[in-house]
Amino acid sequence: MTDTPPPGPLSGVRVLDLSRVLAGPWATQLLADLGAEVIKIERPSVGDDTRHWGPPFTIRADGTPGDAAYFLCANRNKRSVTLDIATPEGAAIARDLAAKSDVVVENFKTGGLKKYGLDHPSLSAINPRLVYCSITGFGHTGPRAGQAGYDYMIQAMGGLMSITGQPDGAEGAEPMKVGVAVADLFTGLYASNAILAALLHARATGQGQHIDMALFDVQAAMLANQATNLFVSGVAPTRMGNAHPNLAPYQPYPCSDGMVVIAVGNDSQFRALARALDAESLGADPRFLTNAMRVQHRAELAEALSSRTQALTIDQLLARLEAAGVPCGPVNTVDRVFEEPQARARGLVVEQGRADLGHPVRTVASPIRMSETPAAYRSAPPALGQDTDAVLGDLLPDLDLADLRARGVV
């Protein structure tokens, strides 16, 4: 990293980030990595909820606990401004910042910002070019529009848990959530895509718009092939453990020292797999000639393959399969992910300093790689309110910050 990274593709775009926790901050971090100026509004003395979602916590230079690790994952490249929007003065400052911004992102309950004059109709009246993105559990219409929505309950209501976990009758069978908040994360990705599209429209026409993102809608879209499996067959998909509903073999297989996922996508790869395991008879077995046949006989196939893979170590099996061109990978723990030679070669860990901490902050690099305008890492996830004076002093120089701070507005 250089001290002064080149301008990103979103350089010149200002985002007023009124969101907290994960879905909204995930969207705005993506925009920030691509060069947008993101002003994160946080409650004085408290900040984003995730600053407290620990342990683990960072450690300040004086030895006291700092921010929770959770906060760090979604708030890189942002400027933190503490502002109490529940006060008339704070709400007025937020409106003035929105008037000078290109994008507003918020994840308050439907209608929650109207009383502060920070809802879409109020802000679009003072800034017609504004792209205003609302992120809620259920959107701004429908019978649940007024209800809060959280990732875990959305994974349940949106069908993901019904297809995740061991099948009925197997040990440990029950619906399972995914190990990270995927409904939040995917909503952040969809939101950032929508924001970029709306920015293009605003630049072409001078007209902003309201983006209504709902976690429930996103989770339904994320069902992907499982939803169309239902639409085509009329049968609701069920939990299948680590098996794939449409492919075989496509699951983890045991080795003497762990597990390896084998992901066969076509018949030629399956025959290559059989040769790599010194089991060419499997490639010619009538039960396994085509993918449809392998899916029909997946239990017998899994048993036949497992009897061969478990005699090998992970490294031995990977060497055979990679030489044969069979897609495969070890089942890594999180620490081993970043020890992978591929992770090191791609620079997947970003390390940045922050003045109040006694150690560097480490985050995962943006996966977006562009040849001319790459993602840049300008600043670590900020300390609470570290940019209040700089941002407000620059954009709203007539404010009496000392008076506002004395009254708890900032």
Backbone hydrogen bonds in HBPLUS format (Angstrom, degrees):
<---DONOR---> <-ACCEPTOR-->    atom                        ^
c    i                          cat <-CA-CA->   ^        H-A-AA   ^      H-
h    n   atom  resd res      DA  || num        DHA   H-A  angle D-A-AA Bond
n    s   type  num  typ     dist DA aas  dist angle  dist       angle   num
A0011-SER N   A0008-GLY O   3.02 MM   3  5.18 159.3  2.06 116.1 116.5     1
A0010-LEU N   A0034-LEU O   2.82 MM  24  5.63 161.6  1.85 160.5 156.0     2
A0013-VAL N   A0010-LEU O   2.98 MM   3  5.60 158.0  2.03 144.5 144.6     3
A0037-GLU N   A0013-VAL O   2.85 MM  24  6.15 158.5  1.89 167.7 172.0     4
A0102-ASP N   A0014-ARG O   2.88 MM  88  5.33 158.1  1.93 139.0 146.2     5
A0103-VAL N   A0014-ARG O   3.14 MM  89  6.45 148.5  2.24 156.1 159.5     6
A0015-VAL N   A0037-GLU O   2.72 MM  22  6.00 167.0  1.73 168.2 169.3     7
A0039-ILE N   A0015-VAL O   2.85 MM  24  6.15 168.8  1.86 176.9 177.9     8
A0016-LEU N   A0103-VAL O   2.80 MM  87  6.11 170.4  1.81 156.6 156.7     9
A0105-VAL N   A0016-LEU O   3.05 MM  89  6.46 156.5  2.11 155.8 158.2    10
A0017-ASP N   A0039-ILE O   2.83 MM  22  5.77 165.0  1.85 150.0 154.1    11
A0041-ILE N   A0017-ASP O   2.98 MM  24  6.06 170.3  1.98 156.9 159.5    12
A0018-LEU N   A0105-VAL O   2.75 MM  87  5.76 152.4  1.82 165.7 174.6    13
A0026-TRP N   A0022-LEU O   2.75 MM   4  5.65 150.1  1.84 154.0 161.3    14
A0027-ALA N   A0023-ALA O   3.22 MM   4  6.47 154.9  2.28 143.4 149.1    15
A0027-ALA N   A0024-GLY O   3.07 MM   3  5.23 116.1  2.49 101.7 116.5    16
A0028-THR N   A0024-GLY O   3.00 MM   4  6.32 162.9  2.03 157.3 162.2    17
A0029-GLN N   A0025-PRO O   2.84 MM   4  5.89 148.0  1.94 142.7 151.0    18
A0030-LEU N   A0026-TRP O   3.21 MM   4  6.39 155.8  2.28 141.7 147.3    19
A0031-LEU N   A0027-ALA O   3.19 MM   4  6.56 156.8  2.25 145.1 151.1    20
A0032-ALA N   A0028-THR O   2.83 MM   4  6.03 152.6  1.90 143.4 151.7    21
A0033-ASP N   A0029-GLN O   2.78 MM   4  6.04 158.7  1.83 154.9 159.5    22
A0034-LEU N   A0030-LEU O   3.25 MM   4  6.47 138.8  2.43 138.2 148.2    23
A0034-LEU N   A0031-LEU O   3.17 MM   3  5.18 129.4  2.44  94.2 107.4    24
A0036-ALA N   A0031-LEU O   3.06 MM   5  5.55 160.4  2.10 145.8 139.6    25
A0035-GLY N   A0032-ALA O   2.93 MM   3  5.13 159.8  1.98 112.1 114.4    26
A0376-ALA N   A0033-ASP O   3.05 MM 343  5.57 156.2  2.11 151.3 153.5    27
A0079-ARG N   A0038-VAL O   2.93 MM  41  6.22 161.7  1.97 164.2 170.4    28
A0040-LYS N   A0079-ARG O   2.72 MM  39  5.76 157.3  1.77 153.4 161.0    29
A0081-VAL N   A0040-LYS O   2.85 MM  41  5.96 171.9  1.86 162.9 161.8    30
A0042-GLU N   A0081-VAL O   2.89 MM  39  6.11 159.1  1.93 152.4 155.6    31
A0083-LEU N   A0042-GLU O   2.85 MM  41  6.02 154.9  1.92 159.5 167.5    32
A0046-VAL N   A0043-ARG O   3.20 MM   3  5.47 151.0  2.29 119.8 128.1    33
A0047-GLY N   A0043-ARG O   2.83 MM   4  4.67 142.9  1.97 128.1 139.7    34
A0051-ARG N   A0048-ASP O   2.97 MM   3  5.72 164.7  2.00 123.7 128.6    35
A0052-HIS N   A0049-ASP O   3.00 MM   3  5.90 166.2  2.02 125.3 129.7    36
A0053-TRP N   A0050-THR O   3.24 MM   3  4.76 163.3  2.27  96.1 101.2    37
A0068-ALA N   A0051-ARG O   2.92 MM  17  4.96 146.3  2.03 115.4 125.0    38
A0054-GLY N   A0052-HIS O   2.94 MM   2  5.71 132.2  2.17 107.0  92.7    39
A0069-ALA N   A0056-PRO O   2.99 MM  13  5.89 164.0  2.01 150.2 148.6    40
A0058-THR N   A0067-ASP O   2.74 MM   9  5.47 167.7  1.75 158.4 160.6    41
A0066-GLY N   A0058-THR O   2.70 MM   8  4.84 164.3  1.73 136.9 134.4    42
A0358-GLY N   A0059-ILE O   3.26 MM 299  6.40 170.7  2.27 146.4 148.1    43
A0060-ARG N   A0064-THR O   2.82 MM   4  5.39 168.4  1.84 174.3 170.7    44
A0063-GLY N   A0060-ARG O   2.90 MM   3  5.26 162.4  1.93 115.9 119.6    45
A0061-ALA N   A0356-ASP O   2.87 MM 295  5.84 158.8  1.92 138.4 138.6    46
A0071-PHE N   A0068-ALA O   3.15 MM   3  5.70 129.1  2.42 110.9 120.7    47
A0072-LEU N   A0069-ALA O   3.01 MM   3  5.30 123.5  2.34 104.0 118.3    48
A0073-CYS N   A0070-TYR O   3.28 MM   3  5.76 142.7  2.42 109.4 117.9    49
A0074-ALA N   A0071-PHE O   3.42 MM   3  6.18 161.3  2.46 119.8 123.2    50
A0077-ASN N   A0379-SER O   3.00 MM 302  4.77 160.0  2.04 139.4 141.2    51
A0387-ASP N   A0080-SER O   2.94 MM 307  5.25 146.8  2.05 152.0 157.7    52
A0084-ASP N   A0409-VAL O   2.78 MM 325  5.15 162.0  1.81 156.9 158.4    53
A0087-THR N   A0084-ASP O   3.22 MM   3  5.93 169.0  2.23 117.3 120.7    54
A0091-ALA N   A0087-THR O   2.90 MM   4  6.11 165.5  1.92 161.7 165.0    55
A0092-ALA N   A0088-PRO O   3.00 MM   4  6.12 153.5  2.07 141.7 149.1    56
A0093-ILE N   A0089-GLU O   2.98 MM   4  6.25 151.8  2.06 145.5 152.9    57
A0094-ALA N   A0090-GLY O   2.96 MM   4  6.25 158.4  2.01 148.3 154.4    58
A0095-ARG N   A0091-ALA O   2.93 MM   4  6.22 152.3  2.01 146.3 153.8    59
A0096-ASP N   A0092-ALA O   2.97 MM   4  6.23 152.4  2.04 144.0 151.6    60
A0097-LEU N   A0093-ILE O   2.90 MM   4  6.22 150.4  1.99 149.4 157.7    61
A0098-ALA N   A0094-ALA O   2.91 MM   4  6.16 153.0  1.99 145.9 153.6    62
A0099-ALA N   A0095-ARG O   2.97 MM   4  6.23 144.3  2.10 143.1 152.5    63
A0100-LYS N   A0097-LEU O   3.02 MM   3  5.19 140.9  2.18 100.4 111.8    64
A0101-SER N   A0098-ALA O   3.12 MM   3  4.91 166.2  2.14 104.8 107.1    65
A0131-VAL N   A0102-ASP O   2.98 MM  29  6.22 170.0  1.99 148.1 151.2    66
A0104-VAL N   A0131-VAL O   2.87 MM  27  6.34 152.1  1.95 157.1 162.3    67
A0133-CYS N   A0104-VAL O   2.78 MM  29  6.10 173.7  1.78 167.3 167.0    68
A0106-GLU N   A0133-CYS O   2.96 MM  27  6.40 159.4  2.00 167.5 172.0    69
A0135-ILE N   A0106-GLU O   2.84 MM  29  6.21 149.2  1.94 152.4 161.7    70
A0112-GLY N   A0109-LYS O   2.74 MM   3  5.18 159.4  1.78 147.6 146.8    71
A0114-LYS N   A0111-GLY O   3.36 MM   3  5.55 157.2  2.42 105.9 112.4    72
A0116-TYR N   A0113-LEU O   3.09 MM   3  5.43 148.1  2.20 107.2 116.7    73
A0118-LEU N   A0113-LEU O   3.07 MM   5  5.15 165.1  2.10 152.8 148.1    74
A0117-GLY N   A0114-LYS O   2.99 MM   3  5.10 162.2  2.02 109.1 114.6    75
A0123-LEU N   A0119-ASP O   3.05 MM   4  6.29 168.9  2.07 161.5 164.7    76
A0124-SER N   A0120-HIS O   2.83 MM   4  5.78 164.9  1.86 162.1 166.2    77
A0125-ALA N   A0121-PRO O   3.25 MM   4  6.17 137.2  2.44 133.4 142.3    78
A0126-ILE N   A0123-LEU O   3.13 MM   3  5.36 135.9  2.34 100.7 111.8    79
A0127-ASN N   A0123-LEU O   2.90 MM   4  6.04 132.0  2.13 143.1 157.8    80
A0130-LEU N   A0127-ASN O   2.99 MM   3  5.53 166.1  2.01 125.0 128.3    81
A0208-GLY N   A0128-PRO O   2.74 MM  80  5.75 154.2  1.80 152.2 146.1    82
A0132-TYR N   A0209-GLN O   2.99 MM  77  6.22 172.8  2.00 164.5 166.9    83
A0211-ILE N   A0132-TYR O   2.75 MM  79  6.04 164.3  1.77 158.1 160.1    84
A0134-SER N   A0211-ILE O   2.80 MM  77  5.99 169.3  1.81 172.1 169.8    85
A0213-MET N   A0134-SER O   2.85 MM  79  5.94 164.2  1.87 169.5 168.8    86
A0136-THR N   A0213-MET O   2.99 MM  77  6.41 161.4  2.02 161.2 165.1    87
A0215-LEU N   A0136-THR O   2.92 MM  79  6.40 155.4  1.98 151.5 158.9    88
A0216-PHE N   A0137-GLY O   2.99 MM  79  6.05 159.1  2.04 154.8 159.0    89
A0145-ALA N   A0142-GLY O   3.19 MM   3  5.43 165.9  2.21 118.0 119.1    90
A0147-GLN N   A0144-ARG O   2.93 MM   3  5.38 167.2  1.95 122.5 126.6    91
A0154-ILE N   A0150-TYR O   2.93 MM   4  6.09 154.3  2.00 158.2 165.8    92
A0155-GLN N   A0151-ASP O   2.79 MM   4  6.07 154.9  1.85 159.2 165.6    93
A0156-ALA N   A0152-TYR O   3.16 MM   4  6.51 146.4  2.28 141.8 150.9    94
A0157-MET N   A0153-MET O   2.81 MM   4  6.06 176.6  1.81 156.6 156.4    95
A0158-GLY N   A0154-ILE O   2.73 MM   4  5.45 152.9  1.80 144.2 152.1    96
A0161-MET N   A0155-GLN O   3.15 MM   6  5.86 159.5  2.19 136.8 135.7    97
A0159-GLY N   A0156-ALA O   3.30 MM   3  5.66 165.2  2.32 113.0 114.3    98
A0162-SER N   A0159-GLY O   3.17 MM   3  5.28 131.1  2.42  98.8 111.8    99
A0163-ILE N   A0160-LEU O   3.16 MM   3  5.58 155.5  2.22 108.7 115.9   100
A0164-THR N   A0161-MET O   3.34 MM   3  4.93 168.0  2.36  97.8 100.7   101
A0176-MET N   A0164-THR O   2.92 MM  12  5.33 144.5  2.04 147.1 147.1   102
A0241-GLY N   A0165-GLY O   2.78 MM  76  4.91 139.6  1.94 154.5 141.3   103
A0170-ALA N   A0167-PRO O   3.04 MM   3  5.72 164.4  2.07 141.8 144.7   104
A0173-ALA N   A0170-ALA O   3.21 MM   3  5.47 137.8  2.40 140.3 133.1   105
A0182-VAL N   A0180-VAL O   2.79 MM   2  5.62 128.1  2.06 114.8  98.6   106
A0185-LEU N   A0181-ALA O   2.99 MM   4  6.27 165.1  2.02 153.3 158.2   107
A0186-PHE N   A0182-VAL O   2.83 MM   4  5.83 169.6  1.84 148.8 152.0   108
A0187-THR N   A0183-ALA O   3.05 MM   4  6.02 149.6  2.14 135.4 144.3   109
A0188-GLY N   A0184-ASP O   2.93 MM   4  6.24 151.8  2.01 148.7 156.3   110
A0189-LEU N   A0185-LEU O   3.04 MM   4  6.40 150.3  2.13 144.8 152.8   111
A0190-TYR N   A0186-PHE O   2.84 MM   4  6.11 166.5  1.86 156.2 159.2   112
A0191-ALA N   A0187-THR O   2.81 MM   4  5.90 157.9  1.85 146.9 153.9   113
A0192-SER N   A0188-GLY O   2.99 MM   4  6.16 157.7  2.04 144.2 149.3   114
A0193-ASN N   A0189-LEU O   3.10 MM   4  6.33 156.7  2.15 147.0 153.2   115
A0194-ALA N   A0190-TYR O   2.94 MM   4  6.20 159.5  1.98 151.3 156.9   116
A0195-ILE N   A0191-ALA O   2.86 MM   4  6.08 156.2  1.91 151.6 158.4   117
A0196-LEU N   A0192-SER O   3.05 MM   4  6.25 159.0  2.10 145.8 150.5   118
A0197-ALA N   A0193-ASN O   3.06 MM   4  6.36 160.7  2.10 149.7 154.8   119
A0198-ALA N   A0194-ALA O   2.90 MM   4  6.12 158.5  1.94 150.0 156.3   120
A0199-LEU N   A0195-ILE O   2.85 MM   4  6.06 147.5  1.96 148.1 157.2   121
A0200-LEU N   A0196-LEU O   3.10 MM   4  6.40 155.0  2.17 146.8 152.4   122
A0201-HIS N   A0197-ALA O   3.12 MM   4  6.44 157.1  2.18 145.8 151.9   123
A0202-ALA N   A0198-ALA O   2.83 MM   4  6.07 156.3  1.89 146.9 153.7   124
A0203-ARG N   A0199-LEU O   2.92 MM   4  6.12 155.9  1.98 149.5 155.4   125
A0204-ALA N   A0200-LEU O   3.05 MM   4  6.23 144.2  2.18 141.7 151.4   126
A0205-THR N   A0201-HIS O   2.90 MM   4  6.00 147.3  2.00 150.1 158.8   127
A0206-GLY N   A0202-ALA O   2.63 MM   4  4.73 144.6  1.75 131.6 139.7   128
A0218-VAL N   A0214-ALA O   3.05 MM   4  6.35 163.7  2.08 154.8 159.3   129
A0219-GLN N   A0215-LEU O   2.86 MM   4  6.09 162.4  1.89 154.5 159.1   130
A0220-ALA N   A0216-PHE O   3.04 MM   4  6.27 155.5  2.10 147.0 153.3   131
A0221-ALA N   A0217-ASP O   3.00 MM   4  6.32 157.0  2.05 148.1 154.5   132
A0222-MET N   A0218-VAL O   2.84 MM   4  6.12 147.1  1.95 149.6 159.7   133
A0223-LEU N   A0220-ALA O   3.18 MM   3  5.49 156.0  2.24 105.1 112.4   134
A0224-ALA N   A0221-ALA O   3.20 MM   3  5.99 164.8  2.22 120.1 123.9   135
A0226-GLN N   A0223-LEU O   2.80 MM   3  5.34 133.9  2.01 157.7 150.0   136
A0227-ALA N   A0224-ALA O   3.06 MM   3  5.53 130.6  2.31 109.2 121.0   137
A0228-THR N   A0224-ALA O   3.25 MM   4  6.71 160.6  2.29 150.5 155.8   138
A0229-ASN N   A0225-ASN O   2.71 MM   4  5.85 139.5  1.87 140.4 152.3   139
A0230-LEU N   A0226-GLN O   3.24 MM   4  6.45 150.6  2.33 134.1 140.1   140
A0230-LEU N   A0227-ALA O   3.09 MM   3  5.18 117.8  2.50  95.3 109.5   141
A0231-PHE N   A0227-ALA O   2.97 MM   4  6.36 159.7  2.01 147.1 152.8   142
A0232-VAL N   A0228-THR O   2.88 MM   4  5.93 157.1  1.93 147.4 152.1   143
A0233-SER N   A0229-ASN O   2.94 MM   4  5.91 163.7  1.96 146.5 151.9   144
A0234-GLY N   A0230-LEU O   2.68 MM   4  5.00 151.3  1.76 141.9 149.3   145
A0243-ALA N   A0240-MET O   3.12 MM   3  5.52 160.5  2.16 135.8 134.8   146
A0264-VAL N   A0249-PRO O   3.02 MM  15  5.73 162.8  2.05 163.6 168.0   147
A0251-GLN N   A0262-ILE O   3.15 MM  11  5.77 130.3  2.41 150.6 154.9   148
A0262-ILE N   A0251-GLN O   3.06 MM  11  5.77 167.8  2.08 148.4 145.0   149
A0253-TYR N   A0260-VAL O   2.70 MM   7  5.39 150.9  1.78 140.6 148.6   150
A0260-VAL N   A0253-TYR O   2.99 MM   7  5.39 161.8  2.02 151.7 156.4   151
A0255-CYS N   A0258-GLY O   2.75 MM   3  5.19 156.7  1.80 160.6 152.5   152
A0256-SER N   A0312-LEU O   2.85 MM  56  5.81 166.6  1.86 144.4 149.0   153
A0331-VAL N   A0259-MET O   3.08 MM  72  5.70 156.8  2.13 149.8 144.4   154
A0261-VAL N   A0329-GLY O   2.81 MM  68  5.38 160.2  1.85 170.6 163.7   155
A0329-GLY N   A0261-VAL O   3.09 MM  68  5.38 141.0  2.25 142.0 150.2   156
A0263-ALA N   A0327-PRO O   3.06 MM  64  5.38 174.4  2.06 141.6 143.4   157
A0270-PHE N   A0266-ASN O   3.19 MM   4  6.54 147.4  2.30 142.1 151.4   158
A0271-ARG N   A0267-ASP O   3.05 MM   4  6.40 157.8  2.10 150.1 155.2   159
A0272-ALA N   A0268-SER O   2.99 MM   4  6.24 151.7  2.07 143.4 151.5   160
A0273-LEU N   A0269-GLN O   2.86 MM   4  6.11 148.6  1.95 144.6 153.3   161
A0274-ALA N   A0270-PHE O   2.93 MM   4  6.27 159.5  1.97 153.1 157.6   162
A0275-ARG N   A0271-ARG O   3.06 MM   4  6.33 159.2  2.10 146.6 151.5   163
A0276-ALA N   A0272-ALA O   2.92 MM   4  6.14 158.4  1.97 147.5 153.7   164
A0277-LEU N   A0273-LEU O   3.05 MM   4  6.31 136.7  2.24 146.6 157.7   165
A0277-LEU N   A0274-ALA O   3.25 MM   3  5.25 133.1  2.49  94.6 106.8   166
A0279-ALA N   A0274-ALA O   2.77 MM   5  4.88 163.8  1.79 158.4 155.3   167
A0278-ASP N   A0275-ARG O   2.97 MM   3  5.00 158.8  2.01 111.7 113.7   168
A0282-LEU N   A0279-ALA O   2.91 MM   3  5.72 150.2  2.00 122.8 129.8   169
A0283-GLY N   A0280-GLU O   3.05 MM   3  5.20 122.1  2.39  98.7 112.7   170
A0284-ALA N   A0281-SER O   3.21 MM   3  5.17 137.3  2.40  93.9 105.4   171
A0285-ASP N   A0281-SER O   2.98 MM   4  6.01 110.9  2.47 136.7 153.5   172
A0285-ASP N   A0282-LEU O   3.22 MM   3  4.98 153.0  2.29  96.2 104.3   173
A0288-PHE N   A0285-ASP O   2.90 MM   3  5.48 155.6  1.96 119.9 127.5   174
A0294-ARG N   A0290-THR O   2.90 MM   4  6.22 155.9  1.95 151.2 158.8   175
A0295-VAL N   A0291-ASN O   2.81 MM   4  6.09 156.7  1.87 158.6 164.4   176
A0296-GLN N   A0292-ALA O   3.10 MM   4  6.29 154.1  2.17 138.9 145.9   177
A0297-HIS N   A0293-MET O   2.96 MM   4  6.22 142.2  2.10 143.9 154.2   178
A0298-ARG N   A0295-VAL O   3.41 MM   3  4.93 151.3  2.50 109.0 103.3   179
A0301-LEU N   A0297-HIS O   3.07 MM   4  6.28 159.6  2.11 154.8 161.3   180
A0302-ALA N   A0298-ARG O   2.83 MM   4  5.95 164.4  1.86 151.5 155.4   181
A0303-GLU N   A0299-ALA O   3.09 MM   4  6.30 158.6  2.14 146.7 152.2   182
A0304-ALA N   A0300-GLU O   3.02 MM   4  6.23 156.3  2.08 144.4 150.8   183
A0305-LEU N   A0301-LEU O   2.92 MM   4  6.15 163.4  1.94 158.4 162.5   184
A0306-SER N   A0302-ALA O   2.90 MM   4  5.91 161.8  1.93 147.1 152.9   185
A0307-SER N   A0303-GLU O   3.16 MM   4  6.23 153.6  2.23 143.3 148.8   186
A0308-ARG N   A0305-LEU O   2.99 MM   3  5.36 142.2  2.13 106.4 117.5   187
A0309-THR N   A0305-LEU O   2.92 MM   4  6.22 162.7  1.95 158.1 163.6   188
A0310-GLN N   A0306-SER O   3.08 MM   4  5.87 166.0  2.10 149.0 151.5   189
A0312-LEU N   A0309-THR O   2.96 MM   3  5.50 166.4  1.97 120.9 125.0   190
A0317-LEU N   A0313-THR O   2.95 MM   4  6.17 167.5  1.96 156.9 159.7   191
A0318-LEU N   A0314-ILE O   2.89 MM   4  6.06 169.7  1.90 159.7 162.8   192
A0319-ALA N   A0315-ASP O   2.98 MM   4  6.04 159.1  2.02 144.1 149.9   193
A0320-ARG N   A0316-GLN O   3.13 MM   4  6.38 160.3  2.17 147.4 152.1   194
A0321-LEU N   A0317-LEU O   2.96 MM   4  6.17 171.8  1.97 159.0 161.2   195
A0322-GLU N   A0318-LEU O   2.82 MM   4  5.81 166.0  1.84 153.7 158.2   196
A0323-ALA N   A0319-ALA O   3.13 MM   4  6.10 155.7  2.19 139.1 145.7   197
A0324-ALA N   A0320-ARG O   3.11 MM   4  6.31 136.2  2.31 137.5 149.3   198
A0324-ALA N   A0321-LEU O   3.08 MM   3  4.98 125.7  2.39  91.8 106.3   199
A0326-VAL N   A0321-LEU O   2.91 MM   5  5.06 170.3  1.92 150.5 148.3   200
A0325-GLY N   A0322-GLU O   3.17 MM   3  5.03 154.4  2.24  97.2 105.0   201
A0336-ARG N   A0333-THR O   3.04 MM   3  5.36 121.7  2.39 103.6 118.0   202
A0337-VAL N   A0333-THR O   3.19 MM   4  6.55 134.6  2.40 147.6 160.4   203
A0337-VAL N   A0334-VAL O   3.18 MM   3  5.24 135.4  2.39  97.2 109.3   204
A0339-GLU N   A0336-ARG O   3.12 MM   3  4.87 149.4  2.21  95.8 105.2   205
A0340-GLU N   A0337-VAL O   3.29 MM   3  5.54 157.2  2.35 102.4 109.1   206
A0343-ALA N   A0340-GLU O   2.96 MM   3  5.17 118.3  2.35 102.9 118.0   207
A0344-ARG N   A0340-GLU O   3.07 MM   4  6.47 157.6  2.12 157.0 163.5   208
A0345-ALA N   A0341-PRO O   2.89 MM   4  6.06 158.7  1.94 147.6 153.8   209
A0346-ARG N   A0342-GLN O   3.01 MM   4  6.14 145.4  2.13 143.7 152.2   210
A0348-LEU N   A0343-ALA O   3.16 MM   5  5.42 165.3  2.18 152.0 155.4   211
A0347-GLY N   A0344-ARG O   3.20 MM   3  5.09 154.1  2.27  98.0 105.8   212
A0365-ALA N   A0348-LEU O   2.85 MM  17  4.89 165.0  1.87 124.8 129.9   213
A0350-VAL N   A0363-THR O   2.77 MM  13  5.22 177.0  1.77 160.6 161.6   214
A0363-THR N   A0350-VAL O   2.91 MM  13  5.22 154.7  1.98 146.3 154.8   215
A0352-GLN N   A0361-VAL O   2.83 MM   9  5.16 161.0  1.87 148.6 155.0   216
A0361-VAL N   A0352-GLN O   2.61 MM   9  5.16 170.5  1.61 168.6 166.9   217
A0357-LEU N   A0354-ARG O   3.07 MM   3  5.68 158.3  2.11 122.3 128.9   218
A0386-GLN N   A0383-ALA O   3.16 MM   3  5.44 166.8  2.18 131.8 128.3   219
A0388-THR N   A0385-GLY O   3.26 MM   3  5.30 173.2  2.26 111.8 113.7   220
A0391-VAL N   A0387-ASP O   2.90 MM   4  5.90 174.2  1.91 162.1 163.9   221
A0392-LEU N   A0388-THR O   3.04 MM   4  6.01 164.3  2.07 154.0 157.3   222
A0393-GLY N   A0389-ASP O   2.82 MM   4  5.47 145.9  1.93 134.1 145.2   223
A0394-ASP N   A0390-ALA O   3.09 MM   4  6.01 140.1  2.26 132.6 141.7   224
A0395-LEU N   A0391-VAL O   2.90 MM   4  6.07 177.0  1.90 160.9 161.6   225
A0396-LEU N   A0392-LEU O   2.82 MM   4  5.09 146.8  1.92 129.1 139.8   226
A0399-LEU N   A0396-LEU O   3.19 MM   3  6.08 171.5  2.20 130.3 132.0   227
A0404-LEU N   A0400-ASP O   2.98 MM   4  6.28 165.5  2.00 156.6 161.3   228
A0405-ARG N   A0401-LEU O   2.81 MM   4  5.91 153.7  1.88 147.1 154.3   229
A0406-ALA N   A0402-ALA O   3.00 MM   4  6.16 152.6  2.07 141.9 149.4   230
A0407-ARG N   A0403-ASP O   3.11 MM   4  6.37 141.3  2.26 144.4 154.0   231
A0409-VAL N   A0404-LEU O   2.90 MM   5  5.15 143.7  2.04 161.4 157.1   232
A0408-GLY N   A0405-ARG O   3.12 MM   3  5.03 162.5  2.15 102.5 107.5   233
